[in-house]
Amino acid sequence: MDGENSVSTKICAVVNPAADNGRAGKNWPDIRRRLEERGFEICQELTRYPGHARRLAVKALENGFDTVLAVGGDGTFSEVAEAFYQKRQGENNHAEKRMRIYPLGSGCDLALYFNLKPGDALSDKFAVQGTSAEIDLIELNFSGIGSRRLTAVNIADLGAVAHSLRKVHSSGRKKNKFRYVSTALLAALKFSPFSVQISIDGSDFWQGDVLDVFLANGPTMAGGFPLCPPARVEDGLLDVVILPAIGKLNLIRAFLRAWRGKHLGLPYIEHYQGQEVMITTENGIPLEVDGDYIADLSSGQINFRLRPAALKMRI
């Protein structure tokens, strides 16, 4: 069993080779070799389809690994985190198991939050000590996804941005912050507003037509876009950012201000905090979680619940 400042050298690496348009798969073999040269014993599992990282991480934890290294972007981190959360709910001996991350995706905002860059996992800090962290998770529940929960480590949203992600991911072109944001703006300019009712911690807070509703655990999305600067992954609060149905000129102004993280001061942008958010809306509204388009909702109600300090990590 590892102490607080020691590191297990036996690691199961759950690798998404398709991350960053396949660049993760090309770069991972060299990274693995260099980790093994530093004394780590690496068991490698490659993902093949959405949701596979969660299954592989669950298998690794059941096989006795204390450390699972998620290699990819926020979508991969989210799936591995879901496995940890799932096992933590059902086991009493889960306290010493920790997730680690290696950023090789197009959007790695959880890594950015901790100022972790590709290559840091090859440093002495990673090999010898590392830093322990406990972060909050967002648990999502809605009908149409079966009995399985979804877990977000960073940001989920309903609306125009989720719609735009289908285009970004299906284009096959390299994804970066500019492409994410420009595609989202173009999608929002064409997106039809939808009606929502939003309650926070059991109280009705907002009702009206919107272009997007964001649920933020961390402050940035799309590789550094400052969606919600006040958000912190360890503050025990879920931030809600509402983009109402505003005119095109105001929408462009909001996106330009958002590029600098100054949009929350605009009178037509709503920002709230809480721990549980219930959104009632129309059917067919797109949902994305941690940069991955999930589905168009087949139900008109979705619950977002913050789970404080739900994930143990070593950075």
C-alpha positions in Angstrom: 0.0 0.0 0.0 1.4 3.4 -1.0 2.0 6.2 1.5 0.8 9.7 0.9 4.0 10.7 -0.8 5.0 7.5 -2.5 4.0 6.2 -5.9 3.0 2.8 -7.1 5.3 1.7 -9.9 2.7 -0.8 -11.2 0.3 1.1 -13.5 -2.6 0.2 -15.8 -2.6 2.7 -18.6 -6.0 3.1 -20.3 -5.1 4.7 -23.6 -7.4 6.3 -26.2 -5.3 5.9 -29.4 -7.9 7.9 -31.4 -7.5 11.0 -29.2 -6.3 14.2 -31.0 -7.2 12.7 -34.3 -5.0 9.6 -33.7 -1.9 11.5 -32.6 -2.2 9.9 -29.1 -1.9 6.5 -30.6 1.2 7.5 -32.5 2.9 9.1 -29.5 2.0 6.7 -26.8 4.5 3.9 -27.6 7.5 6.2 -27.0 5.9 7.6 -23.8 5.4 4.1 -22.5 9.0 3.2 -23.3 10.2 6.2 -21.4 8.0 5.5 -18.4 9.3 1.9 -18.3 12.9 3.3 -18.4 12.0 5.2 -15.3 11.0 2.0 -13.5 7.3 1.8 -14.1 5.6 -1.5 -14.9 3.0 -0.6 -17.5 0.0 -2.8 -18.3 -1.5 -1.3 -21.5 -5.2 -1.3 -22.5 -6.3 0.4 -25.7 -9.9 1.8 -26.1 -11.9 0.9 -29.2 -15.2 2.6 -28.8 -17.0 5.3 -26.6 -17.4 4.0 -23.1 -14.6 1.4 -23.4 -12.2 3.4 -21.2 -14.7 3.0 -18.3 -15.0 -0.7 -18.8 -11.2 -1.1 -19.0 -10.6 1.0 -15.9 -13.2 -1.1 -14.0 -11.4 -4.2 -15.0 -8.1 -2.8 -13.9 -9.4 -1.9 -10.5 -11.0 -5.3 -10.1 -7.7 -6.9 -11.0 -6.0 -5.1 -8.1 -4.3 -2.1 -9.7 -4.0 0.8 -7.3 -3.2 3.3 -10.1 -4.9 3.7 -13.4 -3.3 6.2 -15.9 -5.8 7.7 -18.2 -4.1 8.7 -21.5 -6.0 10.9 -23.9 -8.2 14.0 -23.4 -11.1 15.0 -21.1 -13.4 12.4 -22.5 -11.0 9.6 -21.6 -10.4 11.2 -18.2 -14.2 11.3 -17.6 -14.7 7.7 -18.5 -11.9 6.5 -16.2 -13.1 8.8 -13.4 -16.6 7.2 -13.8 -15.0 3.8 -13.2 -13.3 5.0 -10.0 -16.6 6.6 -8.8 -18.5 3.4 -9.6 -16.1 1.2 -7.7 -15.8 3.6 -4.8 -19.6 3.4 -4.3 -19.4 -0.4 -4.0 -16.2 -1.1 -2.2 -14.8 -0.4 1.3 -11.1 -0.9 0.3 -11.0 1.7 -2.5 -9.4 4.5 -0.4 -5.8 4.0 -1.7 -6.7 3.6 -5.4 -5.9 6.7 -7.4 -6.4 8.0 -11.0 -3.5 9.6 -12.8 -3.8 11.5 -16.2 -1.5 11.9 -19.1 -2.8 14.6 -21.5 -2.7 13.5 -25.1 -6.1 14.8 -26.3 -7.2 17.9 -28.3 -8.9 19.3 -25.2 -7.3 18.5 -21.8 -8.8 21.0 -19.5 -8.5 18.9 -16.4 -4.8 18.7 -17.0 -4.6 22.5 -17.7 -6.3 23.1 -14.4 -3.5 21.3 -12.6 -0.9 22.9 -15.0 0.0 19.4 -16.2 1.5 19.3 -19.6 2.6 16.3 -21.9 6.0 15.3 -20.7 5.4 16.1 -17.0 4.7 12.4 -16.3 8.3 11.7 -17.3 9.6 14.0 -14.6 11.1 13.2 -11.2 8.1 14.7 -9.5 5.8 12.1 -11.2 8.1 9.2 -10.6 9.0 9.9 -7.0 6.3 11.9 -5.3 3.5 13.5 -7.2 0.7 15.5 -5.6 -2.4 14.0 -4.1 -5.7 15.7 -4.9 -9.4 15.0 -4.3 -11.7 16.6 -6.9 -15.5 16.9 -7.3 -17.4 15.1 -10.0 -20.7 15.8 -11.8 -23.1 12.9 -11.8 -25.7 13.0 -14.6 -28.9 11.0 -14.7 -31.6 11.0 -17.4 -33.9 8.5 -18.9 -32.9 7.3 -22.3 -29.4 6.3 -21.2 -30.6 3.2 -19.3 -29.7 2.7 -15.7 -26.0 3.7 -16.1 -24.9 7.1 -14.8 -22.7 9.5 -16.6 -19.9 11.3 -14.9 -18.2 14.5 -15.9 -14.9 15.7 -14.6 -15.0 19.1 -16.2 -18.0 20.5 -18.1 -21.3 19.3 -19.5 -23.7 21.3 -21.6 -27.1 21.2 -23.3 -27.7 23.1 -26.6 -25.7 24.8 -29.3 -22.2 23.8 -28.3 -23.2 20.1 -27.9 -24.7 20.4 -31.4 -21.5 21.9 -32.8 -19.4 19.1 -31.4 -21.0 16.7 -33.7 -19.6 18.7 -36.6 -16.2 19.1 -35.0 -15.8 15.4 -34.3 -17.2 14.3 -37.6 -15.0 16.6 -39.7 -11.9 14.6 -39.1 -9.9 17.8 -39.0 -7.5 18.7 -36.2 -9.4 20.0 -33.1 -8.1 23.0 -31.2 -9.5 25.8 -29.1 -10.0 28.2 -32.0 -11.8 25.5 -34.1 -14.0 24.5 -31.2 -15.0 28.0 -30.4 -15.5 29.3 -33.9 -17.6 26.2 -34.7 -19.6 26.7 -31.6 -20.3 30.4 -32.5 -21.4 29.5 -36.0 -23.7 26.8 -34.6 -25.1 29.2 -32.0 -25.9 31.8 -34.6 -28.0 29.2 -36.5 -29.3 27.2 -33.5 -33.0 27.3 -32.6 -33.6 28.4 -29.0 -35.3 25.9 -26.7 -37.3 26.3 -23.5 -36.0 25.3 -20.1 -37.0 25.3 -16.5 -34.0 25.2 -14.2 -34.1 24.4 -10.5 -31.0 24.6 -8.2 -31.0 22.8 -4.9 -34.7 22.3 -5.0 -35.7 25.9 -5.8 -36.8 27.2 -9.1 -34.2 29.6 -10.4 -34.7 30.3 -14.1 -37.3 29.7 -16.9 -37.1 30.9 -20.5 -35.7 30.3 -23.9 -32.0 29.5 -24.2 -29.3 28.7 -26.7 -27.2 26.7 -24.2 -26.9 25.7 -20.5 -23.5 24.8 -19.2 -22.7 22.8 -16.0 -19.2 23.6 -14.9 -16.9 21.8 -12.5 -13.8 23.4 -13.9 -13.2 26.9 -15.3 -12.2 26.1 -18.9 -13.3 24.0 -21.9 -12.1 23.2 -25.4 -8.4 23.3 -24.4 -8.4 26.5 -22.4 -11.5 28.5 -23.3 -12.5 30.3 -20.1 -16.1 29.4 -19.9 -16.5 29.9 -16.1 -13.4 31.4 -14.5 -14.8 31.2 -10.9 -15.3 27.4 -11.1 -13.0 25.2 -9.1 -12.9 21.4 -9.2 -12.5 21.1 -5.5 -14.8 23.8 -4.1 -17.9 21.6 -3.6 -20.0 23.8 -6.0 -21.5 23.2 -9.4 -21.5 26.4 -11.6 -24.4 27.0 -14.0 -23.9 29.3 -16.9 -27.0 30.1 -19.0 -26.8 31.6 -22.5 -30.3 32.9 -23.2 -31.8 33.4 -26.6 -30.2 36.7 -27.4 -29.8 38.6 -30.7 -26.9 37.8 -33.0 -25.0 41.0 -32.2 -25.2 40.3 -28.5 -24.2 36.7 -29.1 -21.1 37.7 -31.0 -20.3 40.2 -28.3 -20.7 37.5 -25.7 -18.3 35.1 -27.5 -15.7 37.9 -27.9 -15.9 38.7 -24.2 -15.8 35.0 -23.3 -12.5 34.6 -25.2 -11.0 36.8 -22.4 -13.1 35.3 -19.6 -15.1 38.6 -19.2 -18.6 37.4 -20.3 -20.1 36.7 -16.9 -20.3 40.4 -16.3 -22.7 40.9 -19.2 -26.3 41.6 -18.1 -27.7 38.8 -20.4 -25.4 36.0 -19.2 -26.7 34.2 -16.1 -24.4 32.5 -13.6 -25.5 30.5 -10.5 -23.9 28.0 -8.1 -25.3 25.0 -6.2 -24.9 21.3 -5.8 -27.9 19.8 -7.6 -29.4 21.1 -10.8 -32.6 19.8 -12.5 -33.3 20.9 -16.0 -36.6 20.3 -17.7 -36.7 20.9 -21.4 -37.9 19.7 -24.8 -37.0 16.4 -26.3 -34.2 16.2 -28.9 -31.8 18.7 -27.2 -28.1 17.6 -27.7 -26.0 16.8 -24.7 -22.2 16.8 -24.5 -19.9 15.7 -21.6 -16.3 16.7 -21.3 -16.0 17.5 -25.0 -17.8 14.4 -26.3 -21.2 14.6 -27.9 -23.4 12.0 -26.1 -26.9 12.1 -27.5 -30.0 14.1 -28.2 -32.1 13.8 -25.1 -35.0 11.4 -25.4 -36.4 12.7 -22.2 -37.3 16.2 -21.2 -35.6 16.1 -17.7 -32.0 15.7 -16.7 -30.4 15.9 -13.3 -26.9 17.1 -12.5 -25.6 16.4 -9.0 -22.2 17.5 -7.7 -20.3 14.8 -5.8 -17.7 16.6 -3.6 -14.3 15.1 -3.3 -15.5 12.0 -5.2 -12.3 11.2 -7.1 -8.8 10.7 -5.6 -6.0 11.6 -8.0 -2.3 11.9 -8.0 -1.0 14.7 -10.2 
